[in-house]
C-alpha cells in the first residue's frame, strides 16, 4: 500500500492544521514572472513578429499564419468520430440551457419620490477564450467558455489554443459561431489577445485556465490598464471530498483520482468521520492507480494531498469552508441537509451518484472555477461574467426638491463644495 498523508484533525495544533491544508506552492514563481513579463512586453512592443517567433519556438508550429482557416473550422465535424460529435452536441445543449437560464436581474425603482434608479447590462464587446492543449485537448473547456459568450451576445469572440488545434475543439467552437481561432498557446497567446497584434485583435477580457505561465501572464495583463481584464485568479486543480462511514470507498477513490490526474500540482483532500472508510479508500486508490494511464501524474499529486480523520461531519464542513475547494463532493447520507452549511466552494456535487466529472463535461454547470482558496470571494464562471452591469439614474423637479438638502449636507460634511453647488444651483432654479 502506498504511503498517503493521513491526519487526525483533533491531534493537530493550529500550525499543523494549516500545514495539512497547505496548497502546493507555485514552483519558481519569480522566474516564471520574469519569463512571462519579457514575453508580454516583447509582444506588446513588436506585435506579430514577436508572436510568430514565440509560436514557432515554444509551440513548435512551423507557420507564420496563425489564424485557422474558416473552411477547416467548418469541416471539423467531418473529421471527428461520430460518437464524439454526439457527445459534444449533447453537452452543448445542457450547458447552453443552463447558461441561457441565467437571465439578467434588473432593478427599476423610485428610491425617493422623483428619483428613479435602475440597473442595465450589455455584453462585453470583445472577449478572448484560452483553451489549453497540453497532454489532452480540452474540448470541454471550449464549450464552457464559448457558450456563455454566445448567449451574452459578445460581438467579438476569439479563441486561442496551442497548435495543432484538435478538430474536436474546432467543432465545439464552431457550434458557438466562433470564426476567429488562432494557433497559439502559453503566455504569448495571452499577451497577443490582451494587447492585439497585426493579425490578432485586442480583447477587453480573457477567459480560460492554463498552466503556470498562462496564469502568470493573465495576472500581468490584468494589472495593466492597457491590457485586459480576466475571468478569475487560477491555480492547480483541486477537490475536497466530505464522506461519512456509509460512503462508497471505490467511488471516493475515483473522485480523488479524477482530479489527481489533471497534473502533478493538483491537490485532493478527503475529510471523514470514519477511520475505516479512510483505510478502505487507501486500498481503492492503490487498486485504481494500477490501471490508470496517467498514474505517474496522479501519484505526484497524491504525494501532497491529505486524508483527514475528523470527530464528526460538522468538523469536516468547517475544514471545507476554511480550505474553499474548487470542487467539493459530498458523500454523506444527508448530503442535501448540509448543503446550506457548505459556504465556500467553486462547485458542489451532492450525493454518491454525483461525481465531479458530470460538471466537467455535460451536466450543464460550468467547470471554469476559482481555485487556490479564491472560492471564498470568486464565483463559478457564468453568463454574467461576459456582461457588464451599470446603473442609470433620473431625477425630476420633485426629486431634486426632496433630496437636495440631504445631498448638500453630506457634500458639505466632506468639504466637497463643488458637489454641493451642483445640487444647490439646480434647487435654486426651481424655486
PEZI-V197983 format. One record per run of one state. SS is the DSSP state (H for helix, E for strand, - for the rest). FROM is the first residue (numbers start at 1). LEN is the number of residues. If there is no record, write none. Layout:
BEGIN
<<SS:FROM:LEN> <SS:FROM:LEN>>
END
This chain:
BEGIN
<<-:1:5> <E:6:3> <H:9:3> <-:12:2> <H:14:7> <-:21:8> <H:29:18> <-:47:1> <H:48:11> <-:59:8> <E:67:1> <-:68:2> <H:70:5> <-:75:1> <H:76:3> <-:79:3> <H:82:19> <-:101:7> <E:108:5> <-:113:2> <E:115:9> <-:124:2> <E:126:6> <-:132:7> <H:139:14> <-:153:3> <E:156:6> <-:162:5> <H:167:9> <-:176:4> <E:180:4> <-:184:2> <H:186:10> <-:196:9> <E:205:3> <-:208:4> <H:212:11> <-:223:6> <E:229:2> <-:231:7> <E:238:6> <-:244:5> <H:249:12> <-:261:6> <E:267:6> <-:273:2> <H:275:15> <-:290:5> <H:295:8> <-:303:3> <E:306:4> <-:310:3> <H:313:11> <-:324:1> <E:325:7> <-:332:7> <H:339:3> <-:342:3> <E:345:6> <-:351:5> <H:356:6> <-:362:12> <H:374:3> <-:377:6> <H:383:4> <E:387:9> <-:396:1> <H:397:18> <-:415:2> <H:417:13> <-:430:2>>
END
